Structure formats: C-alpha cells, structure tokens
Amino acid sequence: MFKTISIGIIMVFFCIGIDAFAYSQKPIEDQIYGVEMTEDGPVFQLYTGGCTEKEDFKVEVLRSKPVLLHLLRLKPDYCKAYHPYGTKIKFSFEELGLAPFSFFKVVNPRRVVQVVKQNSCS
C-alpha cells in the first residue's frame, strides 16, 4: 500500500513540475493566421494543437503612434490534434487598456497556411 501511495505522490509532483516548467519558459512571439475586428476588440486566429487557451497568451501594448500590439505565448501547446485553421482568441479593448475602436497595428509575423484537400478516388 505504501508503494502505491508513493507512486501516486510522485506522479502528482511530476505533473505539477511539467506544468510549472511550461510556464517558466520565456514567452515567445507567436505567428498569427490573421486578426478579425469586432465591436468589442480584436480576435486573433492562432496555431493550436488542441490545447491552446486564452490564458496561454499576453498582449504587450506599446503606446506609440499608432499603438502596437505584440502577442506573446506564455505556455507552449504540445498537443498534436489537427486544426488547420487554428483557434480564435478574443481580447476586449478594455483588457488591452484601449478606447473602443482604437487604431492599432499588430507586429507579430503572419503564418501562411496551406490546407491540402485530398480527393477521394474510387
């Protein structure tokens, strides 16, 4: 019984350690598929392997003319699901500290996606 409890405790610490390691890595500049404007704020279309969450990102707001937005990924997505068009993550103007419909530029590089459609031959 002691052995089972010990293995369980080790597994918990191992899982916590992996998550802590992912968050301890340096934020990286993420390539974006695109940006869509809504009345509430920008919606970023980003790569995902299936495990991307809004909390995995932060947006640096560089107060210049025009305002520059720089999206940084705080936690890598190590999942392997196939999402050719990625996922969408929305940030409100309020979250970004901007007035509604503020003019800004996004400085992240764009990621070009090529989805190959397979024809089924009978």
Buried (B, 14 or more C-beta within 10 A) or exposed (E): EEEEEEEEEEEEEEEEEEEEEBEEEEBEEBBBBBBEEEEEBBBBBBBBBEBBEEEBBEBEBEEEEEBBBBBBBBBBBEEEEEBEEBBBBEBEBEEBEBEEEBEBEBEBEEBEEEEEEEEEEE
